Amino acid sequence: MTLTGENGILRAASYNVHSWRGSDGRSEPERIMTVIKNLNADFVALQEVVSMSRTGTPCSLGELAAGIGMDIQFGPTMFRSDSRYGNALLSRISPRQVIRHPLECFGREPRGAIEAHYDYHGLHLCVVATHLGLKRKERRCQMEAIHELVANTRADATILMGDLNEWLPWGHLPRRLSDLFGPTKTPRTFPARVPVFALDRIYIRPGGRMLSLTADRRPPARTASDHLPLVAELDVSSLPGNNQETTQGGLS
């Protein structure tokens, strides 16, 4: 597999797939994957991924990803009797290393992050895909763990993507993200039909490399899930590859 980007321009996307259930009430994993394919992204962070559809129809994540020519790394956070639920990370190239981190805070719903490392023309890319909690105190705890991971990585470029569940443009989480990534636009992605809140985010470090950041408002995406996909174009062309080994440090 190869990345679609030319001259060091990558496309990254974050998408909460709502357990494959659309705003029209239909549960269709294949429809979600068609939306993802149309994004033409090199990396896609998915949240609320369930390994079986709500209708009980078996849903092979590997087969779905293979159908659009992408590698998939699943990061389940909850295990049910008939399925697994959590995050996933799709990519057009296979990672050289993947670390799955639990982000459990205060006994609330288990959350997690997928940390994946890639080699791209001598460049060491780190991609972190996550889904933070609903409560402010919970998100603050989880953000401190994410902050430590991103701040300590030895990658040439680090991309953070996910549903951060941040309803307000101020507070601890936006400040901590600004410390790491600098100012970044926050397009509205939820609810999909009439987006009001910027719950989904994409960031890149070093900063100043985001060429565009938009929510996909085309008709298929407005009904396939309750969130719109968020898509970024990132310029990593001028970053020198250092070929350093991936750090083994993890989240606490």
Backbone as CSV, one residue per row, in Angstrom:
resi,resn,N_x,N_y,N_z,CA_x,CA_y,CA_z,C_x,C_y,C_z
1,MET,0.841,-1.200,0.000,0.000,0.000,0.000,0.873,1.246,0.000
2,THR,0.406,2.302,-0.642,1.143,3.552,-0.688,0.218,4.691,-0.297
3,LEU,0.813,5.764,0.205,0.044,6.941,0.560,-0.373,7.681,-0.701
4,THR,-1.540,8.322,-0.616,-2.049,9.032,-1.772,-1.391,10.387,-1.954
5,GLY,-0.843,10.942,-0.871,-0.300,12.289,-0.923,0.920,12.396,-1.823
6,GLU,1.050,13.520,-2.513,2.210,13.792,-3.340,2.971,14.964,-2.755
7,ASN,4.301,14.926,-2.917,5.140,16.023,-2.451,4.978,16.275,-0.956
8,GLY,4.766,15.195,-0.180,4.702,15.339,1.268,3.394,15.873,1.805
9,ILE,2.330,15.867,1.019,1.014,16.321,1.484,0.177,15.091,1.842
10,LEU,-0.184,14.964,3.110,-0.974,13.837,3.592,-2.393,14.286,3.917
11,ARG,-3.326,13.342,3.817,-4.709,13.580,4.217,-5.034,12.698,5.423
12,ALA,-5.577,13.329,6.449,-5.951,12.610,7.661,-7.403,12.934,7.988
13,ALA,-8.110,11.973,8.574,-9.523,12.179,8.881,-9.864,11.543,10.214
14,SER,-10.855,12.121,10.888,-11.393,11.555,12.119,-12.900,11.436,11.956
15,TYR,-13.459,10.287,12.417,-14.867,10.006,12.132,-15.451,9.147,13.250
16,ASN,-16.442,9.673,13.942,-17.199,8.888,14.918,-18.314,8.179,14.159
17,VAL,-18.243,6.843,14.086,-19.161,6.084,13.225,-20.421,5.621,13.957
18,HIS,-20.565,5.978,15.247,-21.823,5.762,15.984,-22.294,4.313,15.908
19,SER,-21.360,3.379,16.113,-21.672,1.937,16.055,-22.320,1.557,14.724
20,TRP,-21.903,2.249,13.645,-22.372,2.027,12.271,-23.799,2.538,12.033
21,ARG,-24.421,3.146,13.012,-25.825,3.556,12.865,-25.919,4.999,12.384
22,GLY,-26.681,5.202,11.310,-26.821,6.520,10.723,-27.887,7.359,11.393
23,SER,-27.947,8.622,11.014,-28.962,9.527,11.540,-30.360,9.160,11.061
24,ASP,-30.432,8.266,10.066,-31.717,7.771,9.584,-32.131,6.479,10.286
25,GLY,-31.346,6.051,11.285,-31.669,4.861,12.046,-31.175,3.558,11.449
26,ARG,-30.598,3.598,10.261,-30.116,2.380,9.598,-28.703,2.048,10.062
27,SER,-28.443,0.769,10.283,-27.125,0.295,10.702,-26.460,-0.407,9.535
28,GLU,-25.518,0.297,8.876,-24.907,-0.224,7.655,-23.407,0.069,7.638
29,PRO,-22.587,-0.879,8.098,-21.134,-0.670,8.070,-20.599,-0.359,6.675
30,GLU,-21.168,-1.008,5.658,-20.676,-0.787,4.296,-20.893,0.659,3.855
31,ARG,-21.983,1.269,4.300,-22.228,2.668,3.943,-21.171,3.576,4.569
32,ILE,-20.836,3.303,5.829,-19.788,4.074,6.495,-18.468,3.940,5.735
33,MET,-18.133,2.723,5.327,-16.867,2.515,4.633,-16.853,3.210,3.278
34,THR,-17.993,3.325,2.626,-18.064,4.070,1.369,-17.772,5.550,1.614
35,VAL,-18.312,6.097,2.698,-18.023,7.489,3.053,-16.531,7.662,3.300
36,ILE,-15.927,6.717,4.034,-14.503,6.791,4.332,-13.673,6.723,3.047
37,LYS,-14.038,5.825,2.159,-13.309,5.704,0.891,-13.356,7.014,0.110
38,ASN,-14.507,7.672,0.135,-14.657,8.931,-0.605,-13.842,10.069,0.003
39,LEU,-13.413,9.915,1.249,-12.567,10.939,1.873,-11.168,10.953,1.268
40,ASN,-10.758,9.811,0.705,-9.432,9.689,0.086,-8.320,10.060,1.062
41,ALA,-8.457,9.612,2.312,-7.494,9.949,3.355,-6.445,8.854,3.500
42,ASP,-5.261,9.242,3.963,-4.181,8.292,4.205,-4.289,7.654,5.585
43,PHE,-4.814,8.413,6.544,-5.016,7.925,7.902,-6.414,8.330,8.357
44,VAL,-7.141,7.404,8.975,-8.497,7.697,9.449,-8.655,7.143,10.861
45,ALA,-8.945,8.016,11.815,-9.245,7.605,13.182,-10.754,7.410,13.306
46,LEU,-11.165,6.259,13.814,-12.581,5.952,13.972,-12.913,5.782,15.451
47,GLN,-14.075,6.257,15.838,-14.558,6.084,17.201,-15.920,5.390,17.184
48,GLU,-16.256,4.781,18.327,-17.515,4.045,18.489,-17.652,2.939,17.447
49,VAL,-16.554,2.220,17.265,-16.527,1.092,16.334,-16.971,-0.157,17.082
50,VAL,-17.921,-0.875,16.526,-18.367,-2.134,17.118,-18.087,-3.255,16.129
51,SER,-17.625,-4.397,16.640,-17.215,-5.489,15.754,-18.395,-6.294,15.233
52,MET,-19.607,-5.936,15.650,-20.809,-6.546,15.108,-21.879,-5.468,15.033
53,SER,-22.620,-5.437,13.939,-23.639,-4.415,13.772,-24.778,-4.614,14.761
54,ARG,-25.542,-3.549,15.012,-26.642,-3.616,15.958,-27.742,-4.576,15.507
55,THR,-27.770,-4.899,14.222,-28.779,-5.828,13.723,-28.383,-7.277,13.972
56,GLY,-27.162,-7.488,14.476,-26.684,-8.838,14.719,-25.935,-9.436,13.552
57,THR,-25.850,-8.715,12.448,-25.120,-9.207,11.279,-23.617,-9.139,11.539
58,PRO,-22.890,-10.234,11.362,-21.449,-10.198,11.599,-20.774,-9.113,10.770
59,CYS,-19.844,-8.410,11.383,-19.147,-7.308,10.711,-17.650,-7.511,10.909
60,SER,-16.946,-7.973,9.898,-15.513,-8.184,9.979,-14.799,-6.876,9.684
61,LEU,-14.145,-6.326,10.694,-13.435,-5.063,10.499,-12.319,-5.228,9.475
62,GLY,-11.632,-6.371,9.511,-10.567,-6.608,8.550,-11.072,-6.637,7.124
63,GLU,-12.205,-7.289,6.897,-12.768,-7.357,5.551,-13.238,-5.983,5.085
64,LEU,-13.843,-5.216,5.990,-14.298,-3.874,5.620,-13.120,-3.000,5.220
65,ALA,-12.033,-3.049,5.995,-10.859,-2.239,5.690,-10.209,-2.688,4.391
66,ALA,-10.098,-3.995,4.220,-9.493,-4.521,2.989,-10.291,-4.112,1.759
67,GLY,-11.602,-3.977,1.929,-12.460,-3.595,0.816,-12.164,-2.212,0.274
68,ILE,-11.556,-1.349,1.098,-11.189,-0.013,0.622,-9.664,0.146,0.584
69,GLY,-8.951,-0.968,0.681,-7.506,-0.951,0.519,-6.735,-0.338,1.664
70,MET,-7.186,-0.566,2.910,-6.518,0.039,4.054,-6.220,-0.994,5.133
71,ASP,-5.132,-0.757,5.862,-4.802,-1.526,7.048,-5.674,-1.035,8.201
72,ILE,-6.035,-1.934,9.122,-6.826,-1.511,10.268,-6.189,-1.994,11.558
73,GLN,-6.133,-1.114,12.550,-5.699,-1.445,13.896,-6.872,-1.123,14.830
74,PHE,-7.361,-2.157,15.522,-8.531,-2.014,16.385,-8.058,-1.845,17.822
75,GLY,-8.682,-0.925,18.538,-8.372,-0.695,19.939,-9.618,-0.804,20.779
76,PRO,-10.078,-2.037,21.072,-11.318,-2.191,21.842,-11.180,-1.666,23.267
77,THR,-12.231,-1.033,23.745,-12.251,-0.535,25.121,-13.302,-1.242,25.966
78,MET,-14.261,-1.901,25.306,-15.276,-2.672,26.010,-15.498,-3.992,25.289
79,PHE,-15.665,-5.050,26.076,-15.891,-6.384,25.537,-17.270,-6.865,25.974
80,ARG,-18.098,-7.180,24.987,-19.435,-7.666,25.254,-19.509,-9.147,24.903
81,SER,-20.625,-9.777,25.216,-20.752,-11.210,24.972,-20.659,-11.557,23.492
82,ASP,-21.098,-10.646,22.627,-21.126,-10.949,21.194,-20.335,-9.973,20.344
83,SER,-19.618,-9.041,20.952,-18.910,-8.047,20.148,-17.862,-7.326,20.981
84,ARG,-17.043,-6.534,20.288,-16.082,-5.638,20.931,-16.365,-4.213,20.441
85,TYR,-16.025,-3.232,21.268,-16.376,-1.835,20.992,-15.192,-0.949,21.348
86,GLY,-14.939,0.070,20.506,-13.848,0.978,20.829,-13.399,1.817,19.650
87,ASN,-12.087,2.042,19.559,-11.489,2.876,18.521,-10.853,2.012,17.437
88,ALA,-10.602,2.617,16.300,-9.863,1.950,15.226,-9.052,2.995,14.476
89,LEU,-7.979,2.534,13.846,-7.138,3.417,13.040,-6.887,2.749,11.699
90,LEU,-7.337,3.407,10.642,-7.110,2.934,9.278,-5.914,3.669,8.679
91,SER,-5.147,2.976,7.832,-4.012,3.633,7.174,-3.712,2.945,5.854
92,ARG,-3.161,3.710,4.921,-2.814,3.161,3.610,-1.466,2.445,3.632
93,ILE,-0.701,2.633,4.704,0.542,1.886,4.876,0.471,1.193,6.232
94,SER,1.171,0.077,6.342,1.140,-0.675,7.597,2.066,-0.026,8.623
95,PRO,1.657,0.005,9.889,2.511,0.587,10.927,3.678,-0.315,11.271
96,ARG,4.751,0.278,11.751,5.885,-0.521,12.218,5.721,-0.875,13.689
97,GLN,4.895,-0.106,14.398,4.657,-0.387,15.815,3.305,0.195,16.211
98,VAL,2.585,-0.530,17.048,1.288,-0.065,17.552,1.236,-0.319,19.055
99,ILE,0.832,0.711,19.803,0.665,0.590,21.252,-0.754,1.038,21.587
100,ARG,-1.452,0.217,22.345,-2.826,0.546,22.763,-2.802,0.949,24.235
101,HIS,-3.312,2.141,24.511,-3.261,2.696,25.858,-4.658,2.786,26.468
102,PRO,-4.857,2.280,27.668,-6.119,2.527,28.380,-6.142,3.950,28.919
103,LEU,-7.307,4.576,28.863,-7.486,5.929,29.395,-8.663,5.933,30.367
104,GLU,-8.596,5.071,31.342,-9.697,4.957,32.294,-9.487,5.940,33.440
105,CYS,-10.508,6.730,33.718,-10.437,7.736,34.774,-11.723,7.750,35.592
106,PHE,-11.590,7.662,36.892,-12.708,7.839,37.823,-13.813,6.800,37.641
107,GLY,-13.477,5.627,37.121,-14.444,4.555,37.030,-15.542,4.749,36.013
108,ARG,-15.350,5.656,35.078,-16.374,5.882,34.064,-16.158,4.949,32.877
109,GLU,-16.918,5.157,31.805,-16.814,4.278,30.640,-15.361,4.157,30.187
110,PRO,-14.871,2.939,29.988,-13.477,2.770,29.549,-13.206,3.500,28.228
111,ARG,-12.119,4.217,28.192,-11.681,4.895,26.976,-10.269,4.444,26.648
112,GLY,-9.789,4.799,25.472,-8.447,4.381,25.106,-7.872,5.213,23.982
113,ALA,-6.602,4.964,23.690,-5.906,5.629,22.590,-5.068,4.603,21.853
114,ILE,-5.004,4.741,20.539,-4.131,3.919,19.706,-2.961,4.789,19.262
115,GLU,-1.760,4.363,19.564,-0.537,5.066,19.161,0.149,4.202,18.097
116,ALA,0.237,4.715,16.886,0.823,3.946,15.785,1.972,4.731,15.156
117,HIS,3.028,4.009,14.795,4.222,4.628,14.210,4.426,4.092,12.800
118,TYR,4.758,5.015,11.890,4.888,4.682,10.471,6.192,5.235,9.915
119,ASP,6.716,4.551,8.902,7.856,5.052,8.130,7.333,5.588,6.804
120,TYR,7.648,6.833,6.511,7.187,7.462,5.272,8.346,8.226,4.652
121,HIS,9.023,7.608,3.662,10.154,8.231,2.973,11.195,8.757,3.955
122,GLY,11.546,7.926,4.932,12.548,8.311,5.918,12.006,9.153,7.046
123,LEU,10.733,9.471,6.987,10.095,10.277,8.026,9.406,9.357,9.031
124,HIS,9.582,9.671,10.289,8.935,8.912,11.358,7.645,9.637,11.751
125,LEU,6.502,9.033,11.388,5.193,9.605,11.709,4.588,8.865,12.886
126,CYS,4.065,9.607,13.846,3.311,9.043,14.956,1.872,9.520,14.833
127,VAL,0.914,8.594,14.824,-0.503,8.937,14.743,-1.185,8.423,16.004
128,VAL,-1.899,9.306,16.690,-2.615,8.949,17.910,-4.106,9.142,17.664
129,ALA,-4.864,8.068,17.830,-6.314,8.100,17.629,-6.991,7.840,18.969
130,THR,-7.974,8.681,19.337,-8.570,8.541,20.659,-10.019,9.006,20.680
131,HIS,-10.678,8.744,21.800,-12.058,9.178,22.051,-12.155,9.470,23.538
132,LEU,-12.267,10.746,23.880,-12.278,11.147,25.288,-13.682,11.083,25.877
133,GLY,-13.754,11.186,27.210,-14.994,10.989,27.940,-15.950,12.166,27.889
134,LEU,-17.127,11.961,28.480,-18.186,12.964,28.434,-18.067,14.003,29.545
135,LYS,-17.445,13.645,30.656,-17.354,14.548,31.799,-16.059,15.360,31.737
136,ARG,-16.146,16.625,32.168,-14.986,17.510,32.079,-13.804,17.000,32.895
137,LYS,-14.070,16.524,34.112,-13.000,16.017,34.965,-12.350,14.796,34.338
138,GLU,-13.155,13.954,33.719,-12.661,12.759,33.036,-11.755,13.146,31.865
139,ARG,-12.195,14.094,31.047,-11.392,14.530,29.899,-10.076,15.142,30.347
140,ARG,-10.114,15.867,31.449,-8.887,16.495,31.946,-7.851,15.434,32.306
141,CYS,-8.279,14.391,32.987,-7.392,13.280,33.334,-6.840,12.617,32.080
142,GLN,-7.701,12.350,31.106,-7.285,11.687,29.874,-6.359,12.572,29.052
143,MET,-6.629,13.877,29.046,-5.807,14.792,28.264,-4.395,14.881,28.823
144,GLU,-4.246,14.777,30.128,-2.910,14.813,30.709,-2.085,13.624,30.233
145,ALA,-2.728,12.461,30.107,-2.029,11.278,29.603,-1.650,11.457,28.130
146,ILE,-2.573,11.973,27.329,-2.292,12.236,25.918,-1.184,13.274,25.776
147,HIS,-1.235,14.307,26.590,-0.234,15.370,26.545,1.157,14.804,26.792
148,GLU,1.260,13.925,27.780,2.558,13.326,28.101,3.083,12.493,26.938
149,LEU,2.199,11.727,26.329,2.606,10.899,25.189,3.123,11.752,24.045
150,VAL,2.337,12.745,23.637,2.707,13.558,22.479,3.961,14.377,22.757
151,ALA,4.054,14.933,23.964,5.200,15.775,24.299,6.505,14.990,24.310
152,ASN,6.429,13.692,24.608,7.640,12.898,24.755,7.997,12.061,23.529
153,THR,7.155,12.063,22.508,7.476,11.242,21.341,8.685,11.805,20.605
154,ARG,9.440,10.911,19.994,10.619,11.310,19.221,10.317,11.307,17.732
155,ALA,9.046,11.261,17.354,8.662,11.253,15.946,8.965,12.594,15.287
156,ASP,9.170,12.571,13.983,9.372,13.815,13.233,8.083,14.618,13.156
157,ALA,6.949,13.922,13.085,5.641,14.580,13.067,4.662,13.711,13.840
158,THR,3.803,14.353,14.621,2.794,13.642,15.400,1.419,14.192,15.062
159,ILE,0.506,13.302,14.725,-0.869,13.671,14.393,-1.787,13.123,15.476
160,LEU,-2.582,13.979,16.073,-3.575,13.575,17.074,-4.956,13.761,16.473
161,MET,-5.776,12.708,16.529,-7.110,12.763,15.935,-8.104,12.064,16.848
162,GLY,-9.339,12.553,16.838,-10.375,11.836,17.569,-11.557,12.698,17.937
163,ASP,-12.525,12.052,18.556,-13.680,12.726,19.139,-13.279,13.092,20.557
164,LEU,-13.013,14.373,20.792,-12.541,14.819,22.104,-13.680,15.255,23.015
165,ASN,-14.899,15.248,22.518,-16.072,15.564,23.325,-15.949,16.904,24.045
166,GLU,-15.260,17.835,23.420,-15.109,19.167,24.020,-16.167,20.096,23.443
167,TRP,-17.134,20.459,24.268,-18.266,21.255,23.809,-17.955,22.755,23.798
168,LEU,-17.013,23.195,24.632,-16.754,24.620,24.790,-15.367,24.982,24.265
169,PRO,-15.188,26.189,23.709,-13.903,26.581,23.128,-12.882,27.056,24.145
170,TRP,-13.198,26.970,25.441,-12.239,27.391,26.458,-12.093,26.253,27.477
171,GLY,-11.232,26.459,28.455,-11.058,25.453,29.483,-9.721,24.757,29.385
172,HIS,-9.546,23.747,30.225,-8.260,23.068,30.366,-7.844,22.359,29.090
173,LEU,-8.745,21.597,28.490,-8.365,20.798,27.325,-7.905,21.664,26.155
174,PRO,-8.647,22.690,25.751,-8.147,23.544,24.655,-6.803,24.190,24.971
175,ARG,-6.587,24.577,26.240,-5.313,25.185,26.600,-4.164,24.190,26.461
176,ARG,-4.380,22.972,26.918,-3.324,21.971,26.838,-3.016,21.601,25.379
177,LEU,-4.040,21.537,24.556,-3.831,21.247,23.142,-3.089,22.385,22.454
178,SER,-3.416,23.606,22.826,-2.728,24.761,22.254,-1.255,24.769,22.644
179,ASP,-0.952,24.316,23.881,0.443,24.222,24.316,1.247,23.328,23.387
180,LEU,0.632,22.240,22.936,1.333,21.251,22.121,1.349,21.598,20.640
181,PHE,0.211,22.041,20.127,0.031,22.139,18.680,-0.118,23.560,18.157
182,GLY,-0.268,24.526,19.032,-0.538,25.879,18.578,-2.000,26.035,18.189
183,PRO,-2.400,27.207,17.732,-3.810,27.433,17.367,-4.219,26.589,16.167
184,THR,-5.413,25.999,16.249,-5.949,25.150,15.186,-7.439,25.403,15.038
185,LYS,-7.923,25.418,13.800,-9.351,25.600,13.567,-10.142,24.439,14.146
186,THR,-11.410,24.699,14.455,-12.281,23.659,15.018,-13.633,23.676,14.300
187,PRO,-13.710,23.076,13.107,-14.984,23.022,12.379,-16.034,22.218,13.144
188,ARG,-17.294,22.578,12.973,-18.384,21.895,13.654,-18.716,20.581,12.939
189,THR,-18.916,19.529,13.730,-19.144,18.199,13.153,-20.354,17.468,13.739
190,PHE,-20.983,18.019,14.785,-22.066,17.298,15.456,-23.184,18.275,15.822
191,PRO,-24.453,17.821,15.628,-24.903,16.598,14.953,-24.778,16.726,13.439
192,ALA,-24.726,15.595,12.761,-24.355,15.582,11.346,-25.292,16.390,10.461
193,ARG,-26.583,16.318,10.730,-27.544,17.007,9.844,-27.430,18.520,9.953
194,VAL,-27.287,19.033,11.172,-27.127,20.477,11.390,-26.029,20.655,12.440
195,PRO,-24.760,20.633,12.029,-23.659,20.651,13.008,-23.594,21.948,13.817
196,VAL,-23.492,21.778,15.128,-23.437,22.896,16.065,-22.147,22.862,16.885
197,PHE,-21.649,21.654,17.192,-20.513,21.511,18.096,-19.295,20.932,17.383
198,ALA,-18.110,21.414,17.774,-16.840,20.938,17.210,-16.261,19.858,18.129
199,LEU,-16.882,18.690,18.128,-16.439,17.616,19.015,-15.223,16.868,18.467
200,ASP,-15.089,16.827,17.153,-14.025,16.058,16.512,-12.869,16.985,16.146
201,ARG,-11.637,16.515,16.395,-10.480,17.386,16.212,-9.336,16.651,15.521
202,ILE,-8.505,17.424,14.800,-7.260,16.930,14.220,-6.177,17.971,14.491
203,TYR,-5.035,17.498,14.979,-3.903,18.381,15.275,-2.627,17.755,14.719
204,ILE,-1.649,18.600,14.408,-0.341,18.111,13.973,0.754,18.898,14.680
205,ARG,1.804,18.189,15.011,2.996,18.764,15.628,4.217,18.285,14.871
206,PRO,5.154,19.166,14.469,5.205,20.601,14.668,4.028,21.346,14.033
207,GLY,3.714,22.495,14.608,2.583,23.276,14.137,2.864,23.994,12.827
208,GLY,1.833,24.641,12.305,1.968,25.409,11.084,1.987,24.568,9.827
209,ARG,1.570,23.297,9.917,1.649,22.401,8.764,0.277,21.941,8.278
210,MET,-0.770,22.530,8.821,-2.112,22.162,8.393,-2.551,23.101,7.265
211,LEU,-2.731,22.543,6.086,-3.118,23.342,4.927,-4.616,23.602,4.893
212,SER,-5.405,22.636,5.344,-6.853,22.807,5.370,-7.451,21.869,6.418
213,LEU,-8.612,22.249,6.943,-9.333,21.430,7.920,-10.818,21.703,7.723
214,THR,-11.545,20.692,7.256,-12.957,20.881,6.925,-13.781,19.671,7.348
215,ALA,-15.054,19.906,7.594,-16.001,18.826,7.820,-16.627,18.438,6.484
216,ASP,-16.742,17.139,6.242,-17.342,16.658,5.000,-18.862,16.727,5.135
217,ARG,-19.478,17.670,4.436,-20.926,17.883,4.545,-21.689,17.361,3.335
218,ARG,-21.046,16.525,2.535,-21.741,15.950,1.392,-22.878,15.040,1.872
219,PRO,-23.921,14.878,1.062,-25.123,14.144,1.506,-24.866,12.772,2.124
220,PRO,-23.992,11.911,1.568,-23.811,10.600,2.208,-23.330,10.709,3.652
221,ALA,-22.410,11.643,3.908,-21.856,11.781,5.250,-22.863,12.368,6.236
222,ARG,-23.857,13.070,5.748,-24.838,13.686,6.634,-25.851,12.690,7.174
223,THR,-25.875,11.476,6.606,-26.821,10.474,7.079,-26.149,9.191,7.581
224,ALA,-24.891,8.925,7.233,-24.251,7.654,7.563,-23.983,7.502,9.052
225,SER,-23.761,8.633,9.773,-23.492,8.615,11.212,-24.097,9.866,11.826
226,ASP,-24.003,9.998,13.161,-24.484,11.227,13.796,-23.402,12.299,13.857
227,HIS,-22.171,11.972,13.454,-21.073,12.931,13.318,-20.710,13.067,11.848
228,LEU,-20.194,14.222,11.469,-19.576,14.387,10.155,-18.106,14.004,10.237
229,PRO,-17.529,13.472,9.166,-16.079,13.247,9.153,-15.344,14.593,9.106
230,LEU,-14.218,14.652,9.802,-13.353,15.821,9.773,-12.099,15.452,8.993
231,VAL,-11.725,16.292,8.018,-10.636,15.947,7.101,-9.604,17.071,7.079
232,ALA,-8.322,16.692,7.160,-7.227,17.664,7.142,-6.227,17.322,6.060
233,GLU,-5.657,18.351,5.446,-4.508,18.194,4.563,-3.289,18.731,5.310
234,LEU,-2.233,17.894,5.385,-1.073,18.197,6.207,0.193,18.185,5.358
235,ASP,1.028,19.194,5.531,2.268,19.315,4.770,3.445,18.858,5.628
236,VAL,3.997,17.699,5.302,5.168,17.207,6.037,6.406,17.199,5.140
237,SER,6.344,17.939,4.034,7.398,17.870,3.021,8.736,18.408,3.503
238,SER,8.737,19.409,4.367,9.995,20.036,4.767,10.571,19.465,6.047
239,LEU,9.957,18.413,6.593,10.474,17.812,7.823,11.607,16.848,7.495
240,PRO,12.744,16.984,8.159,13.842,16.045,7.914,13.584,14.732,8.637
241,GLY,13.689,13.622,7.927,13.549,12.323,8.581,14.779,12.028,9.409
242,ASN,14.561,11.617,10.677,15.725,11.339,11.515,15.948,9.849,11.739
243,ASN,14.958,9.035,11.293,15.110,7.576,11.374,15.437,7.077,12.766
244,GLN,15.027,7.816,13.810,15.261,7.345,15.154,14.300,6.237,15.505
245,GLU,14.697,5.409,16.442,13.836,4.323,16.879,12.684,4.894,17.698
246,THR,11.516,4.250,17.566,10.335,4.680,18.295,10.551,4.545,19.788
247,THR,10.146,5.562,20.526,10.223,5.475,21.977,9.254,4.430,22.493
248,GLN,9.631,3.731,23.552,8.790,2.700,24.127,7.928,3.246,25.258
249,GLY,8.057,4.504,25.556,7.292,5.078,26.653,5.801,5.018,26.400
250,GLY,5.032,4.806,27.449,3.594,4.688,27.317,2.869,5.667,28.193
251,LEU,1.547,5.581,28.176,0.722,6.442,28.997,0.640,5.901,30.393
252,SER,0.478,6.794,31.328,0.307,6.374,32.719,-1.140,6.409,33.107
